[in-house]
């Protein structure tokens, strides 16, 4: 399995099939995940808690890898995420990108950027008109 297939398998198994065993199978115990949490990186156990919480919030979450590009020990992906919030059924959709560094068949480091602000707007947690602070008036 090449690195692109490896990362595609990761997303399919972990996020779509909710197979949490892949965290231990495919992720190094010393992993550093940058960009998922404010103020620092996540290790494997922090990520496990993040994943469990996100899946509780969006039990039917689906991640679709749109593009994956492999270079040496790294894979860059662009993906979309969709699902419904458990409490109110509101649908969300966001996109994001990430880079994973693979070593000896495990993810050892990631850099990620996901459009979580759009999720908060879609859930009604951030009023859309507040975005004018960033983007100006329509």
ABEGO torsion letter per residue (X at the ends): XBAAAAAAAAAAAAAAAGBAAAAAAABBAABBBBGABBGEBBBAAAAAAAAAAAAAABAABBBBBABBBBBEABBBBBBBBBEBBAAAGBBBBBBBBBBBBBBGGBBABBBBBBBAAAAAAAAGABBAAAAAAAAEBX
